């Protein structure tokens, strides 16, 4: 948590930000997308190639009361960062008692 904001970072190298969807429902933040295979391998001879392709999905449980309208997601240099403002704790309001 950073200044009252939950920060979630995911490394998504080679994934186009347009292929990533971030949603929030029932206090669960879902990040899903797809890394498509590089079909331009003609004439290339790899000794080892450690890249996973296909669809992915990660779910993160958040506390009650998170306001979905204030969740932000941005992608830069293969890193996705989702910022979720922590819910405000309910504080009691003092009500003045007036004489009738």
C-alpha positions in Angstrom: 0.0 0.0 0.0 1.3 3.4 -0.9 -0.4 6.6 0.5 -3.8 4.9 0.9 -3.6 3.2 -2.5 -3.1 -0.5 -3.2 -0.6 -0.9 -6.0 -0.6 -4.1 -8.1 2.2 -4.6 -10.6 2.4 -7.4 -13.2 5.2 -8.0 -15.7 3.6 -8.6 -19.1 6.6 -8.4 -21.6 5.5 -8.7 -25.2 1.8 -8.2 -24.4 0.1 -5.4 -26.3 -1.8 -3.2 -23.7 -4.8 -3.4 -26.1 -4.9 -7.2 -25.4 -5.3 -6.7 -21.6 -8.6 -6.3 -19.8 -8.9 -5.1 -16.2 -12.2 -5.4 -14.4 -13.6 -5.1 -10.9 -16.6 -7.0 -9.7 -17.7 -8.2 -6.2 -14.4 -6.9 -4.7 -12.3 -9.1 -7.1 -9.9 -7.3 -9.5 -9.4 -9.4 -12.6 -6.6 -8.9 -15.1 -6.8 -11.1 -18.2 -5.3 -11.1 -21.6 -3.4 -13.0 -24.3 0.2 -13.2 -25.4 0.2 -14.1 -29.1 2.9 -16.3 -30.5 5.6 -14.7 -32.6 5.2 -16.4 -36.0 8.2 -14.6 -37.5 10.7 -17.3 -36.6 11.6 -18.3 -40.2 15.4 -18.6 -40.5 15.9 -18.4 -36.8 17.5 -21.2 -34.8 16.8 -21.0 -31.1 18.8 -22.9 -28.5 16.4 -22.1 -25.7 13.3 -19.9 -25.9 11.4 -19.4 -22.6 8.3 -17.5 -23.6 4.8 -18.7 -22.7 2.0 -17.9 -25.1 -1.7 -18.0 -24.8 -4.3 -16.6 -22.5 -3.8 -15.6 -18.9 -5.9 -14.4 -16.0 -5.1 -13.3 -12.4 -7.6 -12.5 -9.7 -7.0 -10.3 -6.7 -9.3 -10.1 -3.7 -9.8 -6.6 -2.5 -11.4 -5.3 0.7 -15.1 -4.3 0.8 -16.0 -0.8 -0.3 -13.5 -0.3 -3.1 -14.8 2.3 -5.6 -14.4 0.9 -9.1 -14.7 4.4 -10.6 -11.4 5.4 -9.1 -9.3 2.4 -10.2 -6.6 3.2 -12.7 -4.5 1.0 -14.9 -1.5 1.9 -17.0 1.1 0.0 -19.0 4.7 1.0 -19.7 7.7 -1.0 -20.8 6.1 -4.4 -20.3 4.8 -3.6 -16.8 1.1 -3.2 -16.0 0.4 -1.1 -12.9 -3.1 -1.0 -11.4 -3.8 1.5 -8.6 -6.8 0.9 -6.3 -7.7 3.6 -3.7 -8.3 1.9 -0.4 -11.9 2.2 0.9 -12.5 5.0 3.4 -13.3 3.7 6.8 -16.7 4.8 8.0 -16.4 7.4 10.7 -19.2 8.4 13.0 -20.7 11.8 12.5 -21.5 13.8 15.6 -25.0 15.2 15.6 -25.8 18.2 17.8 -28.8 17.7 20.0 -30.9 20.9 20.0 -33.4 22.0 22.6 -37.0 21.8 21.4 
